[in-house]
Amino acid sequence: MLLKLSIRNAALIEQAELSFSGGLNVLSGETGSGKSVILDCIDFVLGAKADRSLIRFGAEECLVRAEFTVNELINSVLSELDIETDEALILSRKLCADGKGTMKINGITVTASMLRRVTSLLVDVHGQSEHFFLLKESNQLQLLDGIGGEAVAQKKEMMRNILSERKEIRRDLELLGGNESERSRRLDILRYQIEEIQRAELKETEEEELTSFHNRYLNAEKILNALSAAREFLLAEEGSIDSLNGARRALSNIIKLENDYAALAERMENAAAELSDIGDAVESMADKLDIDEKEAQRVENRLDEIKTLKKKYGGSVTEILDFYENAQTEYELLSDGAERYEALTAKLEQTEDKLFEACKELTAERKKAADGFTRRVTDELKTLNIPSARFQIEFQEYHRTDVSSANSEGLDSIGFLFSANAGEPLKELSKIISGGEMSRFMLAVKAQLSAVNEIGTYLFDEIDAGIGGKTARVVAEKFCKIAKNVQIIAISHLAQIAAFADKEFLIEKKDVEGRAQTFISEVTGDTRIAEIARLVSGDESNFALKHAEELIKNAETYKNSLL
């Protein structure tokens, strides 16, 4: 649950800190005082889209910090994100005037998706415009599966296993090229590709050798000129070799005087021999440079052939040869594929029969969950002063021919149907339910979910809009019952609901030095009685104060009866 909320420079709030309790927390105050800003701040710190209009005018940034208790599910998600936690989870989010901002979990900077992954398990927000969640079919199915619990989860796991088996069979069928005509076309293509590569008789190093020859041919004149110049320097009269031999002869008269002279002369002799070998190599290279035009044309054609094959089958000779091996393997598989194709087709048919049965079993579990859920919600609605309420979950029919489109959710398509008045037919929830009825419908649903939901905090933004009198009292009692299992934070204008609060906060807007500012304070004792009196009649008359005291007393009596 939410323990503390700190706000700085958000809308009209300069600085505020709220410490919430378990049970029912109510925020009350005049219209426009800033109550909804508090829920906006909670939304913001939970990862909602940032809006710079939230920043207080004249401030450079706004900051919201929230502290939650955690459970095993939250701890496991934090562990997956490599975020350490003890008994508390601290979320903080800052938004700057330039649009930049930071999000942190326990001091660790996180992305928006990481933040929402955690916060989706912390708080369930319901406001006047939040009805859309239950109006979406996918959300309705998700909610129903949650109610079905382990029984539905087991059926869905069985579905996933069969779907995995079907996927593998379909993959094997694709490898076989589909039906007989498709397989025949594929074999023709493979045969052509294999024969084309075979005719080329490629060798791994051939392209490098051909490229080297091609480069020599294109640069023959330049190479010949360079070799001739090198030969001249080495082998011509008075060239490098003659010079070395002359130097060695100059030392011949002193080589017996000292070993160093003899060693130097020997080095010169070896160098001259090496230069002589180099000269012979240069001559040999020059002699071999006489390239046959026909051979040059053959090399050019061969390189073009390899280039064409590379465009079709890979970026190198090695890749072309790999393609060739894979094509041969596929060709052999498809050549013997008729019998295997028939076997796999039969296996796919059997698997889809099994899948269809699994879909029906999943539907049966969902219908079982739906029967109990709709009955309980209908009973809740009757206690919420909709005596003729009827609620039903409609399942669309499906057949064996639909099984090809089955996924991990099965084949179910459902719709929430509702009727608030006697004699009126059931219709889609989105088409006939009024604002006040929708608020009570959501409250009835949440009353059923609170005992099984792992989310610890429900936020209600004026869910009591459009109701009053006896119905307001019933809604307050419903809040009280739900708050036994989860924390509720609710904005309310109704005295009947404020009287049931375990903790109440008064939101006030005041002018400070000519500027509007929102202040938040916990109200207790006489201050609380005065605020509830204001909600009763708009003033603090003796009658209103006595009425407020009576409301609080009756609320305490009711809460004690639930212990």
C-alpha positions in Angstrom: 0.0 0.0 0.0 1.0 3.7 -0.3 2.6 4.9 2.9 3.8 8.4 2.1 3.4 10.9 -0.8 5.6 14.0 -1.1 4.9 16.7 -3.6 6.9 19.7 -4.6 5.9 22.4 -7.1 3.0 20.6 -8.7 0.2 22.8 -10.0 -1.0 24.9 -7.0 0.9 22.8 -4.5 4.2 24.3 -3.5 5.1 21.7 -0.8 3.0 18.9 0.6 3.4 15.5 2.4 0.7 13.0 3.1 1.0 9.9 5.3 -1.8 7.4 4.4 -3.1 4.6 6.5 -4.5 1.3 5.6 -8.2 1.1 5.0 -10.2 4.1 3.6 -8.4 7.4 3.0 -10.7 10.2 1.9 -9.6 13.5 0.3 -12.3 16.2 0.6 -12.5 19.9 -0.1 -14.2 22.6 -2.2 -14.4 22.2 -6.0 -11.2 23.6 -7.6 -9.2 23.3 -4.4 -6.7 20.8 -6.0 -8.0 17.4 -4.9 -7.5 15.8 -8.4 -4.0 17.2 -8.6 -3.0 14.8 -5.8 -4.2 11.9 -7.9 -2.5 13.4 -10.9 0.7 13.4 -8.9 0.2 9.8 -8.0 -0.4 9.0 -11.6 2.8 10.9 -12.5 5.0 9.0 -10.1 3.5 5.7 -11.3 4.7 6.4 -14.8 1.9 8.3 -16.6 2.8 10.5 -19.5 4.5 13.6 -18.3 2.8 17.0 -18.9 4.8 20.2 -18.2 1.6 21.9 -17.2 1.9 19.9 -13.9 4.9 22.1 -13.0 3.9 25.0 -10.7 4.1 28.4 -12.5 7.5 30.0 -12.0 9.2 26.8 -10.8 12.0 25.0 -12.7 10.8 21.5 -11.9 8.3 19.4 -10.0 9.1 16.4 -7.9 6.9 13.6 -6.6 8.1 10.9 -4.2 6.0 7.9 -3.1 6.8 5.2 -0.6 5.0 1.8 -0.8 5.1 -1.4 1.2 6.0 -4.4 -1.0 5.0 -8.1 -1.3 6.7 -11.2 -2.8 5.4 -10.4 -6.3 6.9 -6.9 -6.3 10.1 -8.2 -4.9 10.4 -10.8 -7.6 9.9 -8.1 -10.3 12.5 -5.8 -8.6 14.9 -8.8 -8.5 14.5 -9.3 -12.3 15.3 -5.6 -12.8 18.4 -5.9 -10.5 16.9 -3.4 -8.0 17.5 -4.1 -4.3 14.7 -3.5 -1.8 14.1 -4.0 1.9 10.6 -3.5 3.3 9.8 -0.3 1.5 9.7 0.7 -2.2 10.5 4.3 -3.0 9.5 5.8 -6.3 10.6 9.3 -7.3 10.0 11.2 -10.5 11.2 14.7 -11.5 10.0 16.7 -14.5 11.9 19.9 -15.6 10.5 22.9 -17.4 12.6 21.9 -20.5 10.7 18.6 -20.7 13.6 16.5 -19.4 13.1 14.4 -16.3 14.2 11.3 -14.3 12.5 8.3 -12.9 13.9 6.3 -10.0 13.1 3.2 -8.1 14.9 2.9 -4.7 17.4 5.5 -6.0 18.1 3.6 -9.3 17.3 5.4 -12.5 14.9 3.4 -14.6 13.0 3.7 -18.0 9.3 4.4 -18.2 8.6 0.8 -19.2 10.6 -0.5 -16.2 8.7 1.8 -13.9 5.3 0.8 -15.2 6.2 -2.8 -15.0 6.5 -2.3 -11.2 3.7 0.2 -10.6 1.1 -1.8 -12.6 1.3 -4.2 -9.6 0.9 -1.4 -7.0 -2.1 0.7 -7.7 -5.4 0.3 -9.5 -6.8 3.7 -10.5 -10.4 4.4 -11.2 -11.7 7.8 -12.1 -14.7 9.3 -13.8 -13.0 8.7 -17.2 -11.4 5.4 -16.4 -14.4 3.2 -17.4 -12.7 2.3 -20.7 -10.8 -0.5 -19.1 -13.8 -2.7 -18.6 -15.2 -1.7 -22.0 -12.4 -3.4 -23.9 -13.0 -7.0 -24.7 -9.3 -8.0 -24.1 -9.5 -6.5 -20.6 -12.7 -8.3 -19.9 -11.2 -11.6 -20.8 -8.1 -10.8 -18.7 -10.3 -10.0 -15.7 -12.3 -13.2 -16.1 -9.2 -15.3 -16.3 -8.0 -13.7 -13.1 -11.3 -14.7 -11.4 -10.9 -18.2 -12.8 -7.6 -18.5 -11.0 -5.5 -21.7 -11.1 -8.1 -23.8 -13.0 -8.1 -21.4 -16.0 -4.3 -21.0 -15.7 -3.8 -24.7 -16.1 -6.0 -24.9 -19.1 -4.1 -22.0 -20.7 -0.8 -23.7 -20.0 -2.1 -26.9 -21.7 -3.2 -24.6 -24.7 0.4 -23.2 -24.9 1.9 -26.7 -25.0 -0.4 -27.8 -27.9 0.2 -24.5 -29.7 3.9 -25.1 -29.5 3.4 -28.6 -30.9 1.3 -27.2 -33.8 4.0 -24.5 -34.5 6.6 -27.2 -34.8 4.5 -29.3 -37.2 3.7 -26.2 -39.4 7.5 -25.4 -39.5 8.3 -29.0 -40.7 5.5 -28.7 -43.3 7.0 -25.4 -44.5 10.4 -27.2 -44.9 8.7 -29.8 -47.1 7.5 -27.0 -49.4 3.8 -27.3 -48.8 1.5 -29.4 -51.0 2.6 -31.6 -53.9 2.5 -28.8 -56.6 4.4 -26.3 -54.3 6.9 -29.0 -53.5 7.4 -29.8 -57.2 8.0 -26.1 -58.0 10.5 -25.9 -55.2 12.4 -29.0 -56.5 12.6 -27.5 -59.9 14.2 -24.3 -58.5 16.6 -26.2 -56.3 17.6 -28.5 -59.2 18.4 -25.5 -61.4 20.5 -23.8 -58.6 22.4 -27.0 -57.7 23.2 -27.7 -61.4 24.3 -24.1 -62.0 26.7 -24.2 -59.1 27.9 -27.7 -60.0 28.8 -26.5 -63.6 30.9 -23.7 -62.2 33.2 -26.2 -60.4 34.2 -23.6 -57.8 37.3 -23.9 -55.6 37.8 -22.1 -52.3 40.9 -20.1 -53.3 40.2 -19.7 -57.0 38.8 -16.2 -56.9 41.8 -14.8 -55.1 44.2 -16.4 -57.7 42.1 -15.2 -60.6 42.0 -11.7 -59.2 45.7 -11.7 -58.7 46.3 -12.7 -62.4 43.7 -10.1 -63.5 45.5 -7.4 -61.6 48.9 -8.4 -63.1 47.4 -8.3 -66.6 45.8 -4.8 -66.1 49.1 -3.5 -64.7 51.5 -5.4 -66.9 53.3 -2.4 -68.3 53.8 -0.7 -65.0 55.1 -4.0 -63.4 57.5 -4.6 -66.3 58.9 -1.1 -66.1 59.4 -1.5 -62.4 61.1 -4.9 -62.7 63.4 -3.6 -65.5 64.5 -0.7 -63.4 65.2 -2.9 -60.4 67.2 -5.4 -62.6 69.2 -2.5 -64.0 70.2 -1.4 -60.5 71.1 -4.9 -59.4 72.7 -6.6 -62.4 74.0 -3.9 -64.7 77.7 -3.2 -64.9 78.8 -1.3 -61.7 75.4 -2.0 -60.2 74.7 -3.0 -56.6 76.3 -6.5 -56.9 79.4 -5.2 -58.6 79.8 -2.5 -55.9 79.5 -5.1 -53.1 82.0 -7.4 -54.7 84.4 -4.5 -55.1 84.0 -3.6 -51.4 84.6 -7.2 -50.4 87.8 -7.4 -52.5 89.0 -4.1 -50.9 88.9 -5.9 -47.5 90.8 -9.0 -48.8 94.2 -7.7 -47.7 93.2 -7.2 -44.1 90.9 -10.1 -43.3 93.7 -12.1 -41.7 94.7 -9.2 -39.4 91.5 -9.4 -37.2 88.4 -11.5 -37.0 86.1 -8.4 -37.3 87.5 -7.6 -40.7 87.0 -11.2 -41.8 83.4 -11.2 -40.5 82.6 -8.0 -42.3 84.0 -9.4 -45.6 81.9 -12.5 -45.1 78.7 -10.4 -44.6 79.5 -8.6 -47.8 79.9 -11.9 -49.7 76.6 -13.1 -48.3 74.8 -9.9 -49.2 76.2 -10.0 -52.8 75.0 -13.6 -53.1 71.5 -12.6 -51.8 71.4 -9.7 -54.2 72.4 -12.0 -57.0 69.5 -14.3 -56.1 67.1 -11.3 -56.0 68.3 -10.2 -59.4 67.6 -13.7 -60.8 64.1 -13.5 -59.3 63.5 -10.1 -60.9 64.6 -11.5 -64.3 62.4 -14.5 -63.9 59.4 -12.4 -63.0 59.9 -10.2 -66.0 60.2 -13.2 -68.3 56.9 -14.6 -66.9 55.1 -11.4 -67.4 54.4 -12.2 -71.0 50.6 -12.9 -70.6 48.6 -14.7 -73.2 45.6 -12.6 -74.4 43.4 -15.7 -74.6 44.3 -16.6 -71.0 43.5 -13.1 -69.9 40.1 -13.3 -71.6 39.4 -16.7 -69.9 40.2 -15.2 -66.5 38.0 -12.2 -67.2 35.1 -14.5 -68.1 35.6 -16.7 -65.1 35.6 -13.7 -62.7 32.3 -12.5 -64.4 30.8 -16.0 -63.9 31.8 -16.0 -60.2 30.4 -12.5 -59.8 27.1 -13.6 -61.2 26.9 -16.5 -58.8 27.8 -14.3 -55.9 24.8 -12.1 -56.7 22.5 -15.1 -56.6 23.9 -17.3 -53.8 26.2 -15.4 -51.5 28.9 -12.7 -51.1 31.8 -15.1 -51.4 32.8 -18.4 -53.0 32.6 -19.9 -49.5 29.0 -18.7 -49.1 28.1 -20.0 -52.5 29.4 -23.5 -51.6 27.5 -23.4 -48.3 24.3 -22.5 -50.2 25.1 -25.4 -52.5 25.3 -27.9 -49.6 22.1 -26.6 -48.0 20.3 -26.8 -51.4 21.3 -30.4 -51.8 20.1 -31.2 -48.3 16.7 -29.6 -48.9 16.5 -31.2 -52.3 17.0 -34.7 -50.8 14.4 -33.9 -48.1 11.8 -32.8 -50.6 12.5 -35.6 -53.0 11.3 -38.0 -50.3 8.8 -35.6 -49.0 5.5 -36.9 -50.3 5.1 -39.6 -47.7 6.4 -37.4 -44.8 4.1 -34.6 -45.9 1.1 -36.8 -45.7 2.2 -38.0 -42.2 2.7 -34.4 -41.0 -0.6 -33.3 -42.4 -2.4 -36.1 -40.5 -0.4 -35.2 -37.4 -1.4 -31.5 -37.8 -5.1 -32.5 -38.1 -4.8 -34.6 -34.9 -3.1 -31.8 -33.1 -5.8 -29.3 -34.1 -8.4 -31.7 -32.9 -6.6 -31.8 -29.6 -6.3 -28.0 -29.7 -10.1 -27.6 -30.3 -10.8 -29.8 -27.3 -8.5 -27.7 -25.2 -10.3 -24.5 -26.3 -13.6 -26.0 -25.3 -12.2 -27.0 -21.9 -10.8 -23.5 -21.4 -14.2 -22.0 -22.4 -15.9 -24.3 -19.9 -13.7 -23.2 -17.0 -14.3 -19.5 -18.0 -18.0 -20.0 -18.1 -17.9 -21.6 -14.7 -15.9 -18.6 -13.4 -18.3 -16.2 -15.2 -21.4 -17.8 -13.7 -20.2 -17.2 -10.1 -18.7 -13.8 -10.9 -21.8 -12.4 -12.6 -24.1 -13.7 -9.8 -21.9 -12.1 -7.1 -21.6 -8.8 -9.0 -25.4 -8.7 -9.5 -25.9 -9.2 -5.8 -23.5 -6.4 -5.1 -25.3 -4.1 -7.5 -28.6 -4.8 -5.8 -27.0 -3.7 -2.5 -25.8 -0.6 -4.3 -29.4 0.4 -4.9 -29.8 -1.0 -8.5 -32.4 -3.6 -7.4 -33.3 -4.7 -11.0 -29.7 -5.0 -12.1 -28.7 -7.9 -14.4 -25.2 -8.6 -15.4 -24.1 -11.4 -17.8 -21.0 -12.4 -19.7 -21.8 -13.4 -23.2 -19.6 -16.0 -25.0 -19.5 -16.0 -28.8 -19.8 -19.4 -30.4 -17.0 -20.9 -32.3 -16.5 -24.1 -34.4 -13.8 -26.6 -35.3 -13.2 -24.7 -38.5 -12.0 -21.7 -36.4 -9.2 -23.6 -34.7 -6.5 -22.4 -37.2 -6.8 -19.0 -35.6 -6.5 -20.2 -32.0 -3.8 -18.6 -29.9 -2.8 -18.8 -26.2 -6.1 -17.2 -25.2 -8.1 -19.9 -27.0 -11.0 -19.0 -29.2 -13.2 -17.1 -26.8 -14.7 -13.7 -27.6 -16.7 -12.4 -24.8 -18.8 -9.3 -23.9 -20.1 -7.8 -20.7 -23.9 -7.3 -20.9 -25.8 -5.1 -18.5 -29.3 -4.0 -17.7 -30.2 -1.6 -14.9 -33.9 -1.5 -15.2 -36.7 -4.1 -15.1 -38.0 -5.1 -18.4 -35.1 -3.7 -20.3 -33.0 -6.2 -22.4 -29.3 -6.9 -21.7 -27.0 -4.7 -23.9 -23.3 -4.1 -24.2 -21.9 -2.4 -21.2 -20.6 0.6 -23.1 -23.9 1.4 -24.8 -26.4 1.6 -22.0 -24.8 2.3 -18.6 -25.0 5.8 -17.1 -22.2 7.5 -15.2 -23.6 6.9 -11.8 -24.5 3.3 -12.7 -21.0 2.8 -14.1 -19.4 4.0 -10.8 -21.5 1.5 -8.9 -20.8 -1.3 -11.4 -17.0 -0.7 -11.1 -17.4 -0.6 -7.3 -19.3 -4.0 -7.4 -16.6 -5.5 -9.6 -13.7 -4.2 -7.4 -15.5 -5.5 -4.3 -15.3 -9.0 -5.9 -11.7 -8.6 -6.9 -10.3 -7.1 -3.8 -10.1 -10.4 -2.0 -8.2 -12.1 -4.8 -6.3 -9.1 -6.3 -2.6 -8.7 -5.3 -2.7 -5.0 -5.9 -2.6 -3.2 -2.6 -4.1 0.2 -3.4 -7.3 1.4 -5.1 -7.6 5.0 -6.2 -11.1 6.4 -6.8 -11.5 9.9 -8.3 -15.1 11.0 -7.4 -16.6 7.5 -8.1 -19.5 8.8 -6.0 -20.5 11.3 -8.7 -24.2 11.2 -9.6 -25.3 9.4 -6.4 -26.6 10.6 -3.0 -28.9 9.8 -0.1 -29.4 6.1 0.7 -27.2 5.0 -2.2 -24.3 7.1 -0.9 -24.5 5.3 2.4 -24.5 1.9 0.6 -21.4 3.0 -1.4 -19.7 4.1 1.8 -20.3 0.7 3.4 -19.0 -1.0 0.2 -15.9 1.1 0.4 -15.5 0.0 4.0 -15.8 -3.7 3.1 -13.3 -3.4 0.3 -10.9 -1.5 2.5 -10.6 -4.6 4.8 -8.5 -6.2 2.1 -6.9 -3.3 0.2 -6.1 0.4 0.9 -8.5 2.9 -0.7 -7.6 6.5 -1.5 -10.8 8.3 -2.6 -11.7 11.8 -3.6 -15.3 12.4 -2.4 -17.8 15.3 -2.1 -20.2 13.1 0.0 -20.4 13.4 3.8 -21.6 9.8 4.0 -18.4 8.5 2.5 -16.1 11.0 4.4 -17.7 9.8 7.7 -16.4 6.2 7.0 -12.8 7.3 6.4 -10.1 5.8 8.5 -8.1 8.9 7.6 -9.4 12.1 6.1 -7.5 14.9 4.4 -8.8 18.4 3.8 -7.7 20.1 0.6 -7.9 23.9 0.7 -7.0 26.7 -1.7 -5.8 30.0 -0.2 -4.3 33.2 -1.5 -0.8 33.7 -0.2 0.8 37.1 -1.0 -1.6 37.5 -4.0 -1.0 34.0 -5.3 -3.3 30.9 -5.1 -1.8 27.9 -3.3 -3.2 24.5 -2.3 -2.7 23.3 1.3 -3.3 19.7 2.5 -3.9 18.8 6.1 -5.2 15.7 8.0 -8.4 16.5 9.8 -9.3 14.9 13.1 -11.6 15.6 16.0 -13.6 18.9 15.8 -11.9 19.9 12.5 -13.1 16.7 10.9 -16.7 17.2 12.2 -16.6 20.7 10.8 -15.5 19.4 7.3 -18.2 16.7 7.2 -20.7 19.3 8.3 -19.6 21.5 5.3 -20.1 18.5 3.0 -23.6 18.0 4.5 -25.0 21.5 4.1 -22.2 23.8 3.0 -21.9 25.5 6.4 -21.1 24.7 10.0 -24.6 25.3 11.6 -25.5 23.4 14.8 -27.8 21.2 12.8 -25.0 20.3 10.3 -22.5 19.7 13.1 -24.9 17.4 14.9 -25.6 15.6 11.7 -21.9 15.2 11.0 -21.3 13.7 14.5 -24.2 11.3 13.9 -22.7 10.2 10.6 -19.3 9.5 12.1 -20.9 7.6 15.0 -23.0 5.4 12.7 -19.9 4.8 10.5 -17.9 3.7 13.5 -20.7 1.4 14.6 -20.8 -0.2 11.2 -17.0 -0.6 11.0 -16.9 -2.3 14.4 -19.6 -4.7 13.2 -17.2 -5.9 10.5 -14.4 -6.8 13.0 
